[in-house]
């Protein structure tokens, strides 16, 4: 069975860290990208230290619009503004 391709916007916060941890262990999910403007190019575990040894993924400055599921993990009230500016 094909794994769902997952994108995460706002990957540096606590909510995103917990989501990443769950998705890394999900048998039907593949994290396609984790978007963060302030951490682009850095390893995920540099911000989410509980993930050291779990992944070599890096934060991205690019968004892949062809994912199956997109999670918005932005601060309160920022998701709507993000969608309006990136639609």
C-alpha positions as CSV (number, residue, x, y, z in Angstrom):
1,X,0.0,0.0,0.0
2,X,1.2,3.5,-0.9
3,X,2.1,5.7,2.0
4,X,0.4,9.0,2.4
5,X,2.7,12.0,1.6
6,X,2.6,14.5,4.5
7,X,3.6,18.1,4.6
8,X,4.0,20.2,7.7
9,X,3.9,24.0,7.8
10,X,5.5,25.6,10.9
11,X,7.7,22.7,11.9
12,X,9.7,24.3,14.7
13,X,7.0,24.5,17.4
14,X,6.0,22.1,20.1
15,X,2.8,20.9,18.2
16,X,4.8,20.1,15.1
17,X,7.5,18.3,17.1
18,X,4.8,15.9,18.6
19,X,3.2,15.5,15.1
20,X,6.6,14.6,13.6
21,X,7.3,12.1,16.3
22,X,3.9,10.4,15.7
23,X,4.3,10.4,11.9
24,X,7.8,9.0,11.9
25,X,6.4,6.0,13.7
26,X,3.2,5.7,11.5
27,X,3.4,2.8,9.0
28,X,1.2,4.5,6.4
29,X,2.8,8.0,6.5
30,X,5.8,9.5,4.8
31,X,6.9,13.0,5.8
32,X,7.5,14.8,2.5
33,X,8.6,18.1,3.9
34,X,8.6,20.2,7.1
35,X,8.5,23.9,6.3
36,X,10.1,26.5,8.5
37,X,11.4,29.9,7.3
38,X,13.6,30.4,10.4
39,X,15.1,26.9,10.4
40,X,15.4,26.0,6.7
41,X,18.3,23.7,6.0
42,X,18.7,22.7,9.6
43,X,18.3,19.1,10.8
44,X,14.9,18.5,12.5
45,X,16.7,17.1,15.6
46,X,18.5,20.4,16.1
47,X,15.2,22.0,17.2
48,X,13.4,18.9,18.4
49,X,16.1,17.2,20.4
50,X,13.9,14.3,21.4
51,X,14.1,13.2,17.8
52,X,17.9,12.7,17.8
53,X,18.5,9.3,16.1
54,X,15.0,9.1,14.8
55,X,15.4,11.1,11.6
56,X,17.8,12.9,9.3
57,X,15.1,15.1,7.8
58,X,15.8,18.8,7.4
59,X,13.5,21.8,7.6
60,X,12.6,23.1,4.1
61,X,12.1,26.6,2.7
62,X,9.9,25.1,-0.1
63,X,6.4,23.7,0.0
64,X,5.4,20.7,-2.2
65,X,1.8,21.3,-3.2
66,X,1.4,17.6,-4.3
67,X,1.2,16.1,-0.8
68,X,-1.8,14.1,0.3
69,X,-2.2,15.8,3.7
70,X,-1.0,19.2,4.9
71,X,-0.8,20.0,8.6
72,X,-0.7,23.6,9.7
73,X,1.2,24.0,12.9
74,X,1.5,27.7,13.0
75,X,0.9,30.0,16.0
76,X,-2.6,31.0,17.0
77,X,-4.3,32.9,14.2
78,X,-1.5,32.5,11.7
79,X,-2.8,29.5,9.6
80,X,-5.5,31.6,8.0
81,X,-3.1,34.3,7.0
82,X,-0.6,31.7,5.7
83,X,-3.3,30.2,3.5
84,X,-4.4,33.5,2.2
85,X,-0.9,34.5,1.3
86,X,0.1,31.1,-0.2
87,X,-3.0,30.1,-2.2
